[in-house]
Amino acid sequence: MEKPTPVTINGFHRDGYCVLPGVLTTGLIRRWRSLLSRHIALTPPAPDRTGPYFLWPTLAQDAELRDLYQISGITDAVQPVLRAGLGLPAPEVAQLAFTLPPHPHHPGAPHIDGLTPTEDDGEDFTRDGGR
């Protein structure tokens, strides 16, 4: 896995998203897609639904999801975009986010799901304010 460059990190802070090359292998992507397909098949959206659709499985009750998250190296991949010294707690719930067309999406602000609360002093959690 490549470490994010300063350009990538600044792009995340500016745009609210970035691409981290090499985080997921082709095999891991295939496993994620299969797992997501099973989840949405078990809890399908209404036939006329468009736009965002979320599922919130508990990792303690979904060993396959928890194990796939752990072996995917996601925690290590996002750590460089966080302020130095800020750790990531182990997730308890996963947000499985789907977009059902048509739905034009424009990110509102940089965030990493699960870390959106601010710190005690009201500052954003990402390095340099992340806004």
Backbone atoms as SQL, in Angstrom:
CREATE TABLE atoms (id INTEGER PRIMARY KEY, chain TEXT, resi INTEGER, resn TEXT, atom TEXT, x REAL, y REAL, z REAL);
INSERT INTO atoms VALUES
  (1, 'A', 1, 'MET', 'N', 0.846, -1.185, 0.000),
  (2, 'A', 1, 'MET', 'CA', 0.000, 0.000, 0.000),
  (3, 'A', 1, 'MET', 'C', 0.888, 1.244, 0.000),
  (4, 'A', 2, 'GLU', 'N', 0.562, 2.160, -0.886),
  (5, 'A', 2, 'GLU', 'CA', 1.296, 3.423, -0.953),
  (6, 'A', 2, 'GLU', 'C', 0.798, 4.366, 0.134),
  (7, 'A', 3, 'LYS', 'N', 1.724, 5.153, 0.687),
  (8, 'A', 3, 'LYS', 'CA', 1.305, 6.164, 1.656),
  (9, 'A', 3, 'LYS', 'C', 0.740, 7.367, 0.912),
  (10, 'A', 4, 'PRO', 'N', -0.302, 7.991, 1.480),
  (11, 'A', 4, 'PRO', 'CA', -0.840, 9.191, 0.828),
  (12, 'A', 4, 'PRO', 'C', 0.212, 10.296, 0.759),
  (13, 'A', 5, 'THR', 'N', 0.265, 10.970, -0.359),
  (14, 'A', 5, 'THR', 'CA', 1.201, 12.086, -0.534),
  (15, 'A', 5, 'THR', 'C', 0.576, 13.347, 0.061),
  (16, 'A', 6, 'PRO', 'N', 1.371, 14.385, 0.294),
  (17, 'A', 6, 'PRO', 'CA', 0.796, 15.659, 0.739),
  (18, 'A', 6, 'PRO', 'C', -0.276, 16.181, -0.217),
  (19, 'A', 7, 'VAL', 'N', -0.105, 15.962, -1.522),
  (20, 'A', 7, 'VAL', 'CA', -1.107, 16.402, -2.502),
  (21, 'A', 7, 'VAL', 'C', -2.427, 15.655, -2.268),
  (22, 'A', 8, 'THR', 'N', -2.338, 14.344, -2.010),
  (23, 'A', 8, 'THR', 'CA', -3.538, 13.544, -1.745),
  (24, 'A', 8, 'THR', 'C', -4.227, 14.016, -0.477),
  (25, 'A', 9, 'ILE', 'N', -3.456, 14.231, 0.575),
  (26, 'A', 9, 'ILE', 'CA', -4.022, 14.670, 1.856),
  (27, 'A', 9, 'ILE', 'C', -4.673, 16.039, 1.710),
  (28, 'A', 10, 'ASN', 'N', -3.997, 16.962, 1.032),
  (29, 'A', 10, 'ASN', 'CA', -4.581, 18.290, 0.810),
  (30, 'A', 10, 'ASN', 'C', -5.850, 18.196, -0.031),
  (31, 'A', 11, 'GLY', 'N', -5.854, 17.292, -1.018),
  (32, 'A', 11, 'GLY', 'CA', -7.050, 17.087, -1.826),
  (33, 'A', 11, 'GLY', 'C', -8.209, 16.576, -0.987),
  (34, 'A', 12, 'PHE', 'N', -7.918, 15.696, -0.033),
  (35, 'A', 12, 'PHE', 'CA', -8.959, 15.209, 0.877),
  (36, 'A', 12, 'PHE', 'C', -9.523, 16.368, 1.699),
  (37, 'A', 13, 'HIS', 'N', -8.650, 17.185, 2.243),
  (38, 'A', 13, 'HIS', 'CA', -9.099, 18.326, 3.055),
  (39, 'A', 13, 'HIS', 'C', -9.918, 19.317, 2.222),
  (40, 'A', 14, 'ARG', 'N', -9.510, 19.528, 0.979),
  (41, 'A', 14, 'ARG', 'CA', -10.184, 20.492, 0.113),
  (42, 'A', 14, 'ARG', 'C', -11.499, 19.949, -0.451),
  (43, 'A', 15, 'ASP', 'N', -11.485, 18.681, -0.921),
  (44, 'A', 15, 'ASP', 'CA', -12.606, 18.148, -1.682),
  (45, 'A', 15, 'ASP', 'C', -13.531, 17.219, -0.894),
  (46, 'A', 16, 'GLY', 'N', -13.041, 16.693, 0.214),
  (47, 'A', 16, 'GLY', 'CA', -13.861, 15.784, 1.003),
  (48, 'A', 16, 'GLY', 'C', -13.700, 14.327, 0.630),
  (49, 'A', 17, 'TYR', 'N', -12.830, 14.036, -0.301),
  (50, 'A', 17, 'TYR', 'CA', -12.553, 12.654, -0.678),
  (51, 'A', 17, 'TYR', 'C', -11.176, 12.604, -1.323),
  (52, 'A', 18, 'CYS', 'N', -10.619, 11.408, -1.392),
  (53, 'A', 18, 'CYS', 'CA', -9.373, 11.199, -2.121),
  (54, 'A', 18, 'CYS', 'C', -9.303, 9.733, -2.514),
  (55, 'A', 19, 'VAL', 'N', -8.439, 9.441, -3.435),
  (56, 'A', 19, 'VAL', 'CA', -8.192, 8.072, -3.864),
  (57, 'A', 19, 'VAL', 'C', -6.878, 7.637, -3.242),
  (58, 'A', 20, 'LEU', 'N', -6.914, 6.480, -2.576),
  (59, 'A', 20, 'LEU', 'CA', -5.716, 5.920, -1.969),
  (60, 'A', 20, 'LEU', 'C', -5.338, 4.660, -2.739),
  (61, 'A', 21, 'PRO', 'N', -4.447, 4.800, -3.724),
  (62, 'A', 21, 'PRO', 'CA', -4.103, 3.658, -4.571),
  (63, 'A', 21, 'PRO', 'C', -3.492, 2.510, -3.770),
  (64, 'A', 22, 'GLY', 'N', -3.821, 1.308, -4.182),
  (65, 'A', 22, 'GLY', 'CA', -3.187, 0.130, -3.610),
  (66, 'A', 22, 'GLY', 'C', -3.730, -0.322, -2.273),
  (67, 'A', 23, 'VAL', 'N', -4.768, 0.308, -1.745),
  (68, 'A', 23, 'VAL', 'CA', -5.310, -0.111, -0.448),
  (69, 'A', 23, 'VAL', 'C', -5.990, -1.465, -0.589),
  (70, 'A', 24, 'LEU', 'N', -6.827, -1.616, -1.594),
  (71, 'A', 24, 'LEU', 'CA', -7.551, -2.868, -1.795),
  (72, 'A', 24, 'LEU', 'C', -7.048, -3.571, -3.050),
  (73, 'A', 25, 'THR', 'N', -6.734, -4.831, -2.897),
  (74, 'A', 25, 'THR', 'CA', -6.344, -5.645, -4.044),
  (75, 'A', 25, 'THR', 'C', -7.594, -6.012, -4.844),
  (76, 'A', 26, 'THR', 'N', -7.393, -6.524, -6.033),
  (77, 'A', 26, 'THR', 'CA', -8.516, -6.968, -6.858),
  (78, 'A', 26, 'THR', 'C', -9.316, -8.040, -6.123),
  (79, 'A', 27, 'GLY', 'N', -8.630, -8.939, -5.444),
  (80, 'A', 27, 'GLY', 'CA', -9.311, -9.987, -4.688),
  (81, 'A', 27, 'GLY', 'C', -10.155, -9.426, -3.552),
  (82, 'A', 28, 'LEU', 'N', -9.629, -8.415, -2.842),
  (83, 'A', 28, 'LEU', 'CA', -10.403, -7.792, -1.761),
  (84, 'A', 28, 'LEU', 'C', -11.607, -7.035, -2.306),
  (85, 'A', 29, 'ILE', 'N', -11.439, -6.354, -3.426),
  (86, 'A', 29, 'ILE', 'CA', -12.563, -5.648, -4.039),
  (87, 'A', 29, 'ILE', 'C', -13.661, -6.644, -4.403),
  (88, 'A', 30, 'ARG', 'N', -13.267, -7.772, -4.957),
  (89, 'A', 30, 'ARG', 'CA', -14.234, -8.809, -5.314),
  (90, 'A', 30, 'ARG', 'C', -14.973, -9.310, -4.063),
  (91, 'A', 31, 'ARG', 'N', -14.247, -9.514, -2.964),
  (92, 'A', 31, 'ARG', 'CA', -14.876, -9.970, -1.718),
  (93, 'A', 31, 'ARG', 'C', -15.819, -8.919, -1.150),
  (94, 'A', 32, 'TRP', 'N', -15.418, -7.627, -1.189),
  (95, 'A', 32, 'TRP', 'CA', -16.294, -6.552, -0.711),
  (96, 'A', 32, 'TRP', 'C', -17.574, -6.493, -1.541),
  (97, 'A', 33, 'ARG', 'N', -17.444, -6.563, -2.850),
  (98, 'A', 33, 'ARG', 'CA', -18.632, -6.497, -3.719),
  (99, 'A', 33, 'ARG', 'C', -19.587, -7.664, -3.440),
  (100, 'A', 34, 'SER', 'N', -19.033, -8.845, -3.242),
  (101, 'A', 34, 'SER', 'CA', -19.854, -10.010, -2.940),
  (102, 'A', 34, 'SER', 'C', -20.582, -9.834, -1.608),
  (103, 'A', 35, 'LEU', 'N', -19.852, -9.365, -0.609),
  (104, 'A', 35, 'LEU', 'CA', -20.455, -9.150, 0.709),
  (105, 'A', 35, 'LEU', 'C', -21.546, -8.079, 0.650),
  (106, 'A', 36, 'LEU', 'N', -21.283, -6.984, -0.044),
  (107, 'A', 36, 'LEU', 'CA', -22.276, -5.913, -0.176),
  (108, 'A', 36, 'LEU', 'C', -23.511, -6.399, -0.938),
  (109, 'A', 37, 'SER', 'N', -23.307, -7.195, -1.962),
  (110, 'A', 37, 'SER', 'CA', -24.437, -7.744, -2.716),
  (111, 'A', 37, 'SER', 'C', -25.313, -8.617, -1.828),
  (112, 'A', 38, 'ARG', 'N', -24.703, -9.420, -0.981),
  (113, 'A', 38, 'ARG', 'CA', -25.488, -10.262, -0.065),
  (114, 'A', 38, 'ARG', 'C', -26.271, -9.404, 0.924),
  (115, 'A', 39, 'HIS', 'N', -25.642, -8.346, 1.455),
  (116, 'A', 39, 'HIS', 'CA', -26.333, -7.482, 2.415),
  (117, 'A', 39, 'HIS', 'C', -27.529, -6.783, 1.781),
  (118, 'A', 40, 'ILE', 'N', -27.353, -6.243, 0.586),
  (119, 'A', 40, 'ILE', 'CA', -28.467, -5.525, -0.041),
  (120, 'A', 40, 'ILE', 'C', -29.556, -6.505, -0.495),
  (121, 'A', 41, 'ALA', 'N', -29.199, -7.745, -0.823),
  (122, 'A', 41, 'ALA', 'CA', -30.208, -8.748, -1.179),
  (123, 'A', 41, 'ALA', 'C', -31.052, -9.118, 0.035),
  (124, 'A', 42, 'LEU', 'N', -30.439, -9.122, 1.213),
  (125, 'A', 42, 'LEU', 'CA', -31.162, -9.445, 2.443),
  (126, 'A', 42, 'LEU', 'C', -32.048, -8.298, 2.919),
  (127, 'A', 43, 'THR', 'N', -31.654, -7.053, 2.596),
  (128, 'A', 43, 'THR', 'CA', -32.415, -5.869, 3.004),
  (129, 'A', 43, 'THR', 'C', -32.525, -4.925, 1.811),
  (130, 'A', 44, 'PRO', 'N', -33.339, -5.305, 0.822),
  (131, 'A', 44, 'PRO', 'CA', -33.407, -4.489, -0.396),
  (132, 'A', 44, 'PRO', 'C', -34.179, -3.189, -0.177),
  (133, 'A', 45, 'PRO', 'N', -33.826, -2.153, -0.956),
  (134, 'A', 45, 'PRO', 'CA', -34.588, -0.900, -0.894),
  (135, 'A', 45, 'PRO', 'C', -35.949, -1.078, -1.563),
  (136, 'A', 46, 'ALA', 'N', -36.849, -0.158, -1.272),
  (137, 'A', 46, 'ALA', 'CA', -38.144, -0.150, -1.958),
  (138, 'A', 46, 'ALA', 'C', -37.909, -0.001, -3.461),
  (139, 'A', 47, 'PRO', 'N', -38.743, -0.607, -4.291),
  (140, 'A', 47, 'PRO', 'CA', -38.517, -0.572, -5.751),
  (141, 'A', 47, 'PRO', 'C', -38.427, 0.829, -6.344),
  (142, 'A', 48, 'ASP', 'N', -39.112, 1.821, -5.760),
  (143, 'A', 48, 'ASP', 'CA', -39.084, 3.176, -6.318),
  (144, 'A', 48, 'ASP', 'C', -38.055, 4.077, -5.635),
  (145, 'A', 49, 'ARG', 'N', -37.225, 3.533, -4.801),
  (146, 'A', 49, 'ARG', 'CA', -36.243, 4.320, -4.047),
  (147, 'A', 49, 'ARG', 'C', -35.101, 4.755, -4.949),
  (148, 'A', 50, 'THR', 'N', -34.679, 6.023, -4.832),
  (149, 'A', 50, 'THR', 'CA', -33.477, 6.522, -5.505),
  (150, 'A', 50, 'THR', 'C', -32.658, 7.293, -4.484),
  (151, 'A', 51, 'GLY', 'N', -31.419, 7.572, -4.829),
  (152, 'A', 51, 'GLY', 'CA', -30.563, 8.332, -3.930),
  (153, 'A', 51, 'GLY', 'C', -29.869, 7.452, -2.924),
  (154, 'A', 52, 'PRO', 'N', -29.485, 8.034, -1.782),
  (155, 'A', 52, 'PRO', 'CA', -28.716, 7.276, -0.807),
  (156, 'A', 52, 'PRO', 'C', -29.544, 6.181, -0.129),
  (157, 'A', 53, 'TYR', 'N', -28.909, 5.065, 0.097),
  (158, 'A', 53, 'TYR', 'CA', -29.522, 3.936, 0.806),
  (159, 'A', 53, 'TYR', 'C', -28.441, 3.344, 1.691),
  (160, 'A', 54, 'PHE', 'N', -28.709, 3.259, 2.989),
  (161, 'A', 54, 'PHE', 'CA', -27.709, 2.817, 3.950),
  (162, 'A', 54, 'PHE', 'C', -28.179, 1.591, 4.714),
  (163, 'A', 55, 'LEU', 'N', -27.250, 0.714, 5.003),
  (164, 'A', 55, 'LEU', 'CA', -27.461, -0.402, 5.919),
  (165, 'A', 55, 'LEU', 'C', -26.438, -0.242, 7.034),
  (166, 'A', 56, 'TRP', 'N', -26.793, -0.656, 8.248),
  (167, 'A', 56, 'TRP', 'CA', -25.946, -0.440, 9.422),
  (168, 'A', 56, 'TRP', 'C', -25.719, -1.730, 10.208),
  (169, 'A', 57, 'PRO', 'N', -25.026, -2.714, 9.639),
  (170, 'A', 57, 'PRO', 'CA', -24.810, -3.951, 10.390),
  (171, 'A', 57, 'PRO', 'C', -23.834, -3.761, 11.555),
  (172, 'A', 58, 'THR', 'N', -24.086, -4.487, 12.618),
  (173, 'A', 58, 'THR', 'CA', -23.215, -4.480, 13.792),
  (174, 'A', 58, 'THR', 'C', -22.082, -5.475, 13.555),
  (175, 'A', 59, 'LEU', 'N', -20.855, -5.026, 13.697),
  (176, 'A', 59, 'LEU', 'CA', -19.727, -5.903, 13.407),
  (177, 'A', 59, 'LEU', 'C', -19.648, -7.090, 14.349),
  (178, 'A', 60, 'ALA', 'N', -20.078, -6.928, 15.589),
  (179, 'A', 60, 'ALA', 'CA', -20.058, -8.041, 16.534),
  (180, 'A', 60, 'ALA', 'C', -20.972, -9.178, 16.073),
  (181, 'A', 61, 'GLN', 'N', -21.983, -8.849, 15.279),
  (182, 'A', 61, 'GLN', 'CA', -22.935, -9.861, 14.812),
  (183, 'A', 61, 'GLN', 'C', -22.676, -10.284, 13.371),
  (184, 'A', 62, 'ASP', 'N', -21.634, -9.774, 12.757),
  (185, 'A', 62, 'ASP', 'CA', -21.323, -10.097, 11.368),
  (186, 'A', 62, 'ASP', 'C', -19.828, -10.369, 11.251),
  (187, 'A', 63, 'ALA', 'N', -19.447, -11.605, 11.564),
  (188, 'A', 63, 'ALA', 'CA', -18.023, -11.963, 11.592),
  (189, 'A', 63, 'ALA', 'C', -17.360, -11.779, 10.237),
  (190, 'A', 64, 'GLU', 'N', -18.071, -12.087, 9.149),
  (191, 'A', 64, 'GLU', 'CA', -17.471, -11.953, 7.827),
  (192, 'A', 64, 'GLU', 'C', -17.146, -10.487, 7.521),
  (193, 'A', 65, 'LEU', 'N', -18.062, -9.591, 7.830),
  (194, 'A', 65, 'LEU', 'CA', -17.833, -8.165, 7.608),
  (195, 'A', 65, 'LEU', 'C', -16.690, -7.663, 8.490),
  (196, 'A', 66, 'ARG', 'N', -16.699, -8.028, 9.749),
  (197, 'A', 66, 'ARG', 'CA', -15.645, -7.603, 10.681),
  (198, 'A', 66, 'ARG', 'C', -14.281, -8.101, 10.209),
  (199, 'A', 67, 'ASP', 'N', -14.208, -9.378, 9.822),
  (200, 'A', 67, 'ASP', 'CA', -12.930, -9.949, 9.384),
  (201, 'A', 67, 'ASP', 'C', -12.439, -9.305, 8.087),
  (202, 'A', 68, 'LEU', 'N', -13.348, -9.058, 7.166),
  (203, 'A', 68, 'LEU', 'CA', -12.958, -8.429, 5.898),
  (204, 'A', 68, 'LEU', 'C', -12.455, -7.007, 6.129),
  (205, 'A', 69, 'TYR', 'N', -13.125, -6.269, 7.009),
  (206, 'A', 69, 'TYR', 'CA', -12.659, -4.925, 7.365),
  (207, 'A', 69, 'TYR', 'C', -11.227, -5.001, 7.916),
  (208, 'A', 70, 'GLN', 'N', -10.987, -5.925, 8.822),
  (209, 'A', 70, 'GLN', 'CA', -9.667, -6.017, 9.459),
  (210, 'A', 70, 'GLN', 'C', -8.571, -6.381, 8.471),
  (211, 'A', 71, 'ILE', 'N', -8.816, -7.347, 7.599),
  (212, 'A', 71, 'ILE', 'CA', -7.748, -7.759, 6.672),
  (213, 'A', 71, 'ILE', 'C', -7.565, -6.771, 5.520),
  (214, 'A', 72, 'SER', 'N', -8.537, -5.884, 5.308),
  (215, 'A', 72, 'SER', 'CA', -8.437, -4.916, 4.216),
  (216, 'A', 72, 'SER', 'C', -7.453, -3.788, 4.493),
  (217, 'A', 73, 'GLY', 'N', -7.033, -3.596, 5.744),
  (218, 'A', 73, 'GLY', 'CA', -6.047, -2.566, 6.062),
  (219, 'A', 73, 'GLY', 'C', -6.583, -1.146, 5.992),
  (220, 'A', 74, 'ILE', 'N', -7.877, -0.984, 6.147),
  (221, 'A', 74, 'ILE', 'CA', -8.494, 0.330, 6.005),
  (222, 'A', 74, 'ILE', 'C', -8.027, 1.293, 7.094),
  (223, 'A', 75, 'THR', 'N', -7.903, 0.797, 8.320),
  (224, 'A', 75, 'THR', 'CA', -7.443, 1.654, 9.423),
  (225, 'A', 75, 'THR', 'C', -6.064, 2.232, 9.114),
  (226, 'A', 76, 'ASP', 'N', -5.147, 1.383, 8.675),
  (227, 'A', 76, 'ASP', 'CA', -3.800, 1.857, 8.337),
  (228, 'A', 76, 'ASP', 'C', -3.826, 2.826, 7.159),
  (229, 'A', 77, 'ALA', 'N', -4.737, 2.617, 6.221),
  (230, 'A', 77, 'ALA', 'CA', -4.807, 3.473, 5.035),
  (231, 'A', 77, 'ALA', 'C', -5.264, 4.885, 5.370),
  (232, 'A', 78, 'VAL', 'N', -6.221, 5.029, 6.294),
  (233, 'A', 78, 'VAL', 'CA', -6.747, 6.363, 6.598),
  (234, 'A', 78, 'VAL', 'C', -5.946, 7.098, 7.657),
  (235, 'A', 79, 'GLN', 'N', -5.165, 6.409, 8.408),
  (236, 'A', 79, 'GLN', 'CA', -4.422, 7.054, 9.493),
  (237, 'A', 79, 'GLN', 'C', -3.602, 8.263, 9.020),
  (238, 'A', 80, 'PRO', 'N', -2.939, 8.201, 7.866),
  (239, 'A', 80, 'PRO', 'CA', -2.135, 9.360, 7.439),
  (240, 'A', 80, 'PRO', 'C', -2.916, 10.640, 7.158),
  (241, 'A', 81, 'VAL', 'N', -4.220, 10.568, 6.906),
  (242, 'A', 81, 'VAL', 'CA', -4.970, 11.804, 6.668),
  (243, 'A', 81, 'VAL', 'C', -5.484, 12.412, 7.965),
  (244, 'A', 82, 'LEU', 'N', -5.325, 11.712, 9.074),
  (245, 'A', 82, 'LEU', 'CA', -5.746, 12.232, 10.378),
  (246, 'A', 82, 'LEU', 'C', -4.627, 13.048, 11.004),
  (247, 'A', 83, 'ARG', 'N', -5.010, 13.901, 11.927),
  (248, 'A', 83, 'ARG', 'CA', -4.017, 14.674, 12.662),
  (249, 'A', 83, 'ARG', 'C', -3.074, 13.715, 13.382),
  (250, 'A', 84, 'ALA', 'N', -1.807, 14.020, 13.417),
  (251, 'A', 84, 'ALA', 'CA', -0.798, 13.176, 14.057),
  (252, 'A', 84, 'ALA', 'C', -1.219, 12.844, 15.488),
  (253, 'A', 85, 'GLY', 'N', -1.103, 11.571, 15.844),
  (254, 'A', 85, 'GLY', 'CA', -1.414, 11.135, 17.198),
  (255, 'A', 85, 'GLY', 'C', -2.870, 10.790, 17.446),
  (256, 'A', 86, 'LEU', 'N', -3.741, 11.047, 16.475),
  (257, 'A', 86, 'LEU', 'CA', -5.153, 10.733, 16.649),
  (258, 'A', 86, 'LEU', 'C', -5.394, 9.305, 16.175),
  (259, 'A', 87, 'GLY', 'N', -5.796, 8.447, 17.089),
  (260, 'A', 87, 'GLY', 'CA', -6.031, 7.051, 16.749),
  (261, 'A', 87, 'GLY', 'C', -7.459, 6.804, 16.309),
  (262, 'A', 88, 'LEU', 'N', -7.669, 5.660, 15.721),
  (263, 'A', 88, 'LEU', 'CA', -9.003, 5.258, 15.298),
  (264, 'A', 88, 'LEU', 'C', -9.509, 4.169, 16.235),
  (265, 'A', 89, 'PRO', 'N', -10.667, 4.364, 16.832),
  (266, 'A', 89, 'PRO', 'CA', -11.229, 3.292, 17.650),
  (267, 'A', 89, 'PRO', 'C', -11.716, 2.148, 16.757),
  (268, 'A', 90, 'ALA', 'N', -11.769, 0.953, 17.315),
  (269, 'A', 90, 'ALA', 'CA', -12.305, -0.179, 16.560),
  (270, 'A', 90, 'ALA', 'C', -13.788, 0.084, 16.291),
  (271, 'A', 91, 'PRO', 'N', -14.223, -0.060, 15.054),
  (272, 'A', 91, 'PRO', 'CA', -15.631, 0.217, 14.746),
  (273, 'A', 91, 'PRO', 'C', -16.550, -0.839, 15.353),
  (274, 'A', 92, 'GLU', 'N', -17.734, -0.399, 15.740),
  (275, 'A', 92, 'GLU', 'CA', -18.750, -1.312, 16.265),
  (276, 'A', 92, 'GLU', 'C', -19.832, -1.577, 15.225),
  (277, 'A', 93, 'VAL', 'N', -20.059, -0.589, 14.356),
  (278, 'A', 93, 'VAL', 'CA', -21.100, -0.675, 13.335),
  (279, 'A', 93, 'VAL', 'C', -20.484, -0.258, 12.007),
  (280, 'A', 94, 'ALA', 'N', -20.928, -0.896, 10.938),
  (281, 'A', 94, 'ALA', 'CA', -20.480, -0.522, 9.600),
  (282, 'A', 94, 'ALA', 'C', -21.590, 0.242, 8.899),
  (283, 'A', 95, 'GLN', 'N', -21.221, 1.246, 8.146),
  (284, 'A', 95, 'GLN', 'CA', -22.173, 1.917, 7.270),
  (285, 'A', 95, 'GLN', 'C', -21.931, 1.378, 5.870),
  (286, 'A', 96, 'LEU', 'N', -22.905, 0.665, 5.341),
  (287, 'A', 96, 'LEU', 'CA', -22.836, 0.208, 3.966),
  (288, 'A', 96, 'LEU', 'C', -23.650, 1.206, 3.154),
  (289, 'A', 97, 'ALA', 'N', -22.957, 2.018, 2.390),
  (290, 'A', 97, 'ALA', 'CA', -23.584, 3.137, 1.685),
  (291, 'A', 97, 'ALA', 'C', -23.728, 2.809, 0.206),
  (292, 'A', 98, 'PHE', 'N', -24.949, 2.898, -0.270),
  (293, 'A', 98, 'PHE', 'CA', -25.260, 2.648, -1.664),
  (294, 'A', 98, 'PHE', 'C', -25.883, 3.916, -2.246),
  (295, 'A', 99, 'THR', 'N', -25.688, 4.141, -3.535),
  (296, 'A', 99, 'THR', 'CA', -26.366, 5.219, -4.226),
  (297, 'A', 99, 'THR', 'C', -27.212, 4.584, -5.321),
  (298, 'A', 100, 'LEU', 'N', -28.512, 4.802, -5.229),
  (299, 'A', 100, 'LEU', 'CA', -29.446, 4.238, -6.196),
  (300, 'A', 100, 'LEU', 'C', -29.774, 5.310, -7.224),
  (301, 'A', 101, 'PRO', 'N', -29.377, 5.100, -8.476),
  (302, 'A', 101, 'PRO', 'CA', -29.586, 6.139, -9.478),
  (303, 'A', 101, 'PRO', 'C', -31.064, 6.387, -9.746),
  (304, 'A', 102, 'PRO', 'N', -31.385, 7.598, -10.206),
  (305, 'A', 102, 'PRO', 'CA', -30.490, 8.737, -10.416),
  (306, 'A', 102, 'PRO', 'C', -30.313, 9.534, -9.125),
  (307, 'A', 103, 'HIS', 'N', -29.102, 10.005, -8.894),
  (308, 'A', 103, 'HIS', 'CA', -28.830, 10.820, -7.711),
  (309, 'A', 103, 'HIS', 'C', -27.479, 11.527, -7.876),
  (310, 'A', 104, 'PRO', 'N', -27.475, 12.812, -8.247),
  (311, 'A', 104, 'PRO', 'CA', -26.201, 13.538, -8.343),
  (312, 'A', 104, 'PRO', 'C', -25.695, 13.850, -6.940),
  (313, 'A', 105, 'HIS', 'N', -24.510, 13.381, -6.616),
  (314, 'A', 105, 'HIS', 'CA', -23.950, 13.578, -5.273),
  (315, 'A', 105, 'HIS', 'C', -22.792, 14.562, -5.334),
  (316, 'A', 106, 'HIS', 'N', -22.788, 15.498, -4.409),
  (317, 'A', 106, 'HIS', 'CA', -21.698, 16.443, -4.255),
  (318, 'A', 106, 'HIS', 'C', -21.298, 16.422, -2.788),
  (319, 'A', 107, 'PRO', 'N', -20.079, 15.975, -2.472),
  (320, 'A', 107, 'PRO', 'CA', -19.671, 15.910, -1.065),
  (321, 'A', 107, 'PRO', 'C', -19.828, 17.258, -0.379),
  (322, 'A', 108, 'GLY', 'N', -20.357, 17.226, 0.853),
  (323, 'A', 108, 'GLY', 'CA', -20.563, 18.467, 1.600),
  (324, 'A', 108, 'GLY', 'C', -19.299, 18.966, 2.267),
  (325, 'A', 109, 'ALA', 'N', -18.529, 18.065, 2.845),
  (326, 'A', 109, 'ALA', 'CA', -17.302, 18.444, 3.546),
  (327, 'A', 109, 'ALA', 'C', -16.497, 17.183, 3.811),
  (328, 'A', 110, 'PRO', 'N', -15.200, 17.330, 4.005),
  (329, 'A', 110, 'PRO', 'CA', -14.384, 16.159, 4.297),
  (330, 'A', 110, 'PRO', 'C', -14.844, 15.470, 5.572),
  (331, 'A', 111, 'HIS', 'N', -14.855, 14.160, 5.545),
  (332, 'A', 111, 'HIS', 'CA', -15.162, 13.398, 6.744),
  (333, 'A', 111, 'HIS', 'C', -14.752, 11.950, 6.546),
  (334, 'A', 112, 'ILE', 'N', -14.576, 11.272, 7.637),
  (335, 'A', 112, 'ILE', 'CA', -14.416, 9.828, 7.641),
  (336, 'A', 112, 'ILE', 'C', -15.555, 9.327, 8.502),
  (337, 'A', 113, 'ASP', 'N', -16.407, 8.503, 7.939),
  (338, 'A', 113, 'ASP', 'CA', -17.567, 8.043, 8.682),
  (339, 'A', 113, 'ASP', 'C', -17.128, 7.418, 9.998),
  (340, 'A', 114, 'GLY', 'N', -17.852, 7.763, 11.040),
  (341, 'A', 114, 'GLY', 'CA', -17.533, 7.270, 12.367),
  (342, 'A', 114, 'GLY', 'C', -16.717, 8.251, 13.169),
  (343, 'A', 115, 'LEU', 'N', -16.127, 9.250, 12.496),
  (344, 'A', 115, 'LEU', 'CA', -15.304, 10.239, 13.194),
  (345, 'A', 115, 'LEU', 'C', -15.848, 11.646, 12.997),
  (346, 'A', 116, 'THR', 'N', -17.093, 11.784, 12.631),
  (347, 'A', 116, 'THR', 'CA', -17.611, 13.110, 12.356),
  (348, 'A', 116, 'THR', 'C', -17.774, 13.993, 13.589),
  (349, 'A', 117, 'PRO', 'N', -17.921, 13.444, 14.808),
  (350, 'A', 117, 'PRO', 'CA', -17.997, 14.363, 15.959),
  (351, 'A', 117, 'PRO', 'C', -16.702, 15.161, 16.094),
  (352, 'A', 118, 'THR', 'N', -16.853, 16.375, 16.564),
  (353, 'A', 118, 'THR', 'CA', -15.671, 17.203, 16.781),
  (354, 'A', 118, 'THR', 'C', -15.012, 16.824, 18.099),
  (355, 'A', 119, 'GLU', 'N', -13.846, 17.343, 18.305),
  (356, 'A', 119, 'GLU', 'CA', -13.146, 17.127, 19.562),
  (357, 'A', 119, 'GLU', 'C', -13.749, 18.044, 20.619),
  (358, 'A', 120, 'ASP', 'N', -13.343, 17.863, 21.878),
  (359, 'A', 120, 'ASP', 'CA', -13.900, 18.639, 22.983),
  (360, 'A', 120, 'ASP', 'C', -13.804, 20.145, 22.756),
  (361, 'A', 121, 'ASP', 'N', -12.737, 20.583, 22.065),
  (362, 'A', 121, 'ASP', 'CA', -12.563, 22.019, 21.836),
  (363, 'A', 121, 'ASP', 'C', -13.325, 22.514, 20.605),
  (364, 'A', 122, 'GLY', 'N', -14.097, 21.612, 19.954),
  (365, 'A', 122, 'GLY', 'CA', -14.896, 22.003, 18.797),
  (366, 'A', 122, 'GLY', 'C', -14.159, 21.927, 17.483),
  (367, 'A', 123, 'GLU', 'N', -12.876, 21.580, 17.510),
  (368, 'A', 123, 'GLU', 'CA', -12.095, 21.498, 16.285),
  (369, 'A', 123, 'GLU', 'C', -12.404, 20.208, 15.536),
  (370, 'A', 124, 'ASP', 'N', -12.268, 20.260, 14.229),
  (371, 'A', 124, 'ASP', 'CA', -12.454, 19.093, 13.396),
  (372, 'A', 124, 'ASP', 'C', -11.338, 18.095, 13.688),
  (373, 'A', 125, 'PHE', 'N', -11.575, 16.818, 13.435),
  (374, 'A', 125, 'PHE', 'CA', -10.643, 15.763, 13.785),
  (375, 'A', 125, 'PHE', 'C', -9.469, 15.623, 12.836),
  (376, 'A', 126, 'THR', 'N', -9.547, 16.142, 11.622),
  (377, 'A', 126, 'THR', 'CA', -8.473, 15.922, 10.660),
  (378, 'A', 126, 'THR', 'C', -7.350, 16.937, 10.832),
  (379, 'A', 127, 'ARG', 'N', -6.208, 16.566, 10.320),
  (380, 'A', 127, 'ARG', 'CA', -5.045, 17.440, 10.388),
  (381, 'A', 127, 'ARG', 'C', -5.365, 18.774, 9.730),
  (382, 'A', 128, 'ASP', 'N', -4.910, 19.863, 10.285),
  (383, 'A', 128, 'ASP', 'CA', -5.090, 21.209, 9.737),
  (384, 'A', 128, 'ASP', 'C', -6.571, 21.594, 9.604),
  (385, 'A', 129, 'GLY', 'N', -7.414, 21.034, 10.438),
  (386, 'A', 129, 'GLY', 'CA', -8.825, 21.418, 10.404),
  (387, 'A', 129, 'GLY', 'C', -9.642, 20.681, 9.378),
  (388, 'A', 130, 'GLY', 'N', -9.051, 20.202, 8.313),
  (389, 'A', 130, 'GLY', 'CA', -9.722, 19.392, 7.332),
  (390, 'A', 130, 'GLY', 'C', -10.924, 20.011, 6.642),
  (391, 'A', 131, 'ARG', 'N', -11.078, 21.297, 6.715),
  (392, 'A', 131, 'ARG', 'CA', -12.260, 21.906, 6.092),
  (393, 'A', 131, 'ARG', 'C', -11.884, 22.694, 4.871);
